[in-house]
Structures are given as C-alpha cells and as structure tokens.
Amino acid sequence: MAEFRHKDIIALRDLTKEEIELLLSTAESMREINNRDIKKVPTLRGKTIINLFYEASTRTRTSFEIAGKRLSADTVNITTSSSSTTKGETLADTALNLLAMKPDIIVMRHSVSGSHYFLSGKMPGCSIINAGDGTHEHPSQGLLDMLTMKDRFGRLDGLKVAIVGDITHSRVARSNIQGLTKLGSQVFLAGPPTMMPPGAERLGNVTVCDTMKEAIQDADVVMMLRIQQERQGKTLMPNAREYSRYFGLNAQNLKLAKPDAMVMHPGPINRGVEMSSYVVDGPQSHILKQVENGVAVRMSMLYHVCGGELE
Amino acid sequence: MSEGGDAVAAEQTVIMDNSGIKRALTRISHEILERNKGLSDVVLIGIRSGGAHLAEQIGSIIKVIEGEQVLVGAVDITLYRDDVSGHLPHHPVGKTDIPFSLEGKNVVLVDDVLFTGRTIRAAMDALMDHGRPQSIQLAVLIDRGHRELPIRADFVGRNVPTSLKENVAVLFDEKHLSLEVVLEK
C-alpha cells in the first residue's frame, strides 16, 4: 500500500504514480461525505488552514474552503486586494507573519511560477499546497480532472486525451500532462503556434499536433483551455472569432472525437470563444462534475499533507 | 522472543477454525433475531474491513433463517480516528457505504475483534452523522479484552483472554469469507 510522505503538494511532477493514485482513491472515499445530510467529519479538528490568494479565484478558493470545513479544520481566507500586500509587503514577510500565527496548512495561489518552493523553504512546520502558480502547475485541478475521467471510464491507462488552447500560459495543462502521462494516458496538444511553448514535446510524454482536428480525432477526452486574456499580450491572436474558428470546440468538430467522448473545461468559460454554448451545456459536457469532484480531491490533499513528514 | 529461531516471524496459533467461526456467526445471527424480535428496523453495519465482511456473512445466515434479506452497510472509521493529528503517513481512507437511512433503525454494528474500544467509539460517531438510529448494538467475533473506553459487546463469538503483547487477527480469503482466527505472539 502506497504511503504519502510529503509535507507539501506543489506540483504533480514531484509525485509518483502511486502517490497520485492514493490521492485519487482517497478522494473517491471522501465523496460520500459530500452527499450526506451532515457533511462533516472530525478528522482535521484543531488544524488551521490559511487560503492565501494573490490572484482572482471563485471555484478553487471556495472549493478549498469547503474542503477544509468538511474536515473540521478552521479556514481563513486572505485575498490580496484586502491585505497588506497592497501596502507593499513582500511575499517573504507575509509568510513569516502568517507563520507566527501557527497555521498548519497554507493554500496559496500566486502569479509567480515556483513561488511555493520559495515559500516552503521559509515555512518549516507548515504544509504548503499550490492552488496555482503562474504558468507552472495547478495540481488540484489536474487531480480533479483525472478523477472525473476515471469516474467516466474506470481507468486512465490508455485514454486518448486532447488538450486544446493556450498551452503556453496554462498551468492546468502542465498539471494534467504530468499526472495523466504518469498514469498511462496519451496526451495530444493543439493550439495556435503563438500559444504553443517552444519545446512543448518536452513537457512530458506528449504529442504536439498542428491542427485541432488531429488532436481530437478519436479522443476519449477533449479538454478545452480558457483563453487567458490577463496573462497574454495582445498579439497572440488576431481576434476571438478567428480563434474560435480554428481552435474552438463546436458540435461539428466534436463529432471527430469518439461518440462517447467527454468534454472538459477548467473554467471560467469564455462562451463562444473556446467552446460553443451548445457544447458547454450539451450531454457530453462534464464541466460541473469537475467542480463537484474538486471538493473531494481537495479534501484528500488536505488530509494527506497533514500526515506528511515535516522536514 | 521465541527460543532458537530468528524471532522475527510472529508465532501463530489457530484459536478458531472455519467451522468454529460459522457456528459462532450462526449463534450471533439467532441472538440478533431474538433480541430484536425479528428483522423489522434492523440493519447491519460492518466496520471496514474485517467487520464489513462478517456483516455480509451474518446477513446471508439471517436470510437462510428468516427468508428475508436484512439491509447491510459498511462504515470506514479512518476519518473519525482519535490518532490522526500526529505527523505519520495517514491511513488510506476506505469507502463508507450506507445506502439507506439510519433514522429510527436498530443498528447492529459488526466488527471482527473488540480490543480497546476506540474503533467502536469512532464508528458510533460516524453512524450518528448518518442520522439518529433508535439503538446501536455491537456484535464481535472475538472479544480480547483490554478496553480503554466504557464499551461492551451485545453479541460475542468468543471471549479470548490475551496479553497486550499478543495480537488477534481474523483471516479472510480473497472472496472475503472468513477462514480462521489466529493468535500471534
């Protein structure tokens, strides 16, 4: 039986196949709690979790907060717009001040890739969970995507997964690539050349496609990425309509995938840009199922880091 | 330590064989029916993993006796343990599977070995989060003593006096049918 011995979860790249499988199977067990009348277990009673969000978020922050509360931890949210960051405090100083209040877990989202590794070194005795760092990783999203696929197909091994959109700026894509390829899925990437990072084929065991058609042909899963206007310059695409014509998912090109293919999106969706509303609300869409699984996956992550070894 | 050997492998003695287990479970099944005057509002909940397998077996025996299937569920107590705050790798979490309401039911909680009573305490807390049962009764195959909490069993397969250094294990085959009970020294 696999054991989870990490203090932090910063990237799926740092985890083994067995550790990822353990996180997913624990999440499957956690799901039962979310369907009861009394949605709470006493497991993390007395633990304090700080959600520190330097970037906007609805789903992830709410989901982590609910996950902590359902495990009986005390959760505190800090958003930077209402924190001392606006007064010029550095991340290191914020971290040391929070540490003085003895939290057990800090869940952080930050716009700088790798900032969690920096923070982890400064915070002995406190677990760090990455809720998204720049264009690096978003491990909880990767795990909940994998759980949603596993629910649908009963396995991840051998699945053909197409990831379409702005690969360069997508931490969701990176976490999915790391996790999925470790568990034996085949990952195909497609996106405009301006949104495909140089050396994309080195992101892992992936196939980089020139066209969207090539990527989604006979796919089991079509995962569409959000066009991240806040991270992009203005020059990456001429306009939303042209992007939608070449790299948008609609009823027509979805037929190229397997008939029972599932459609996923990490949200928030730009309707009519990366996906037509017909597909978003259609029978193959698993987008709300992803959100539902997010709570169970985050409960699993919080549970296992609390049992990890402190350095 | 045992003499002469490497003293690494635990010494195992079979204290209850397969037919002994069957007889004990059959008697427990009759006692459950007698105490509850039949099956109305009775549900069996086994504690993962050994107790869940035994609950299934008691369910099958009751079906033979009464000709009626009793509701059987399983509870995993990992998230209710009182030792999760330490920094050890956490136990894997099993699935709790209670696809029916416990409101007003007479719940028979089933476990393989009753020892300190801490598992039973955790299981009762877990059950209460699934509704308010009318009563909770406890059935165990082996009671080995050494209680640390004020808990006792209503139905006992066999009382086995043990020392704290010993371990009692109920072994199951791959179909989750009980094989034998061993005492490890």
Boltz contact constraints between the chains, C-beta under 6 A:
constraints:
  - contact:
      token1: [A, 3]
      token2: [B, 89]
      max_distance: 6.0
  - contact:
      token1: [A, 4]
      token2: [B, 89]
      max_distance: 6.0
  - contact:
      token1: [A, 5]
      token2: [B, 89]
      max_distance: 6.0
  - contact:
      token1: [A, 26]
      token2: [B, 93]
      max_distance: 6.0
  - contact:
      token1: [A, 29]
      token2: [B, 93]
      max_distance: 6.0
  - contact:
      token1: [A, 29]
      token2: [B, 95]
      max_distance: 6.0
  - contact:
      token1: [A, 32]
      token2: [B, 96]
      max_distance: 6.0
  - contact:
      token1: [A, 38]
      token2: [B, 129]
      max_distance: 6.0
  - contact:
      token1: [A, 41]
      token2: [B, 79]
      max_distance: 6.0
  - contact:
      token1: [A, 43]
      token2: [B, 79]
      max_distance: 6.0
  - contact:
      token1: [A, 43]
      token2: [B, 84]
      max_distance: 6.0
  - contact:
      token1: [A, 303]
      token2: [B, 90]
      max_distance: 6.0
  - contact:
      token1: [A, 304]
      token2: [B, 90]
      max_distance: 6.0
  - contact:
      token1: [A, 307]
      token2: [B, 88]
      max_distance: 6.0
  - contact:
      token1: [A, 307]
      token2: [B, 89]
      max_distance: 6.0
  - contact:
      token1: [A, 307]
      token2: [B, 90]
      max_distance: 6.0
  - contact:
      token1: [A, 310]
      token2: [B, 87]
      max_distance: 6.0
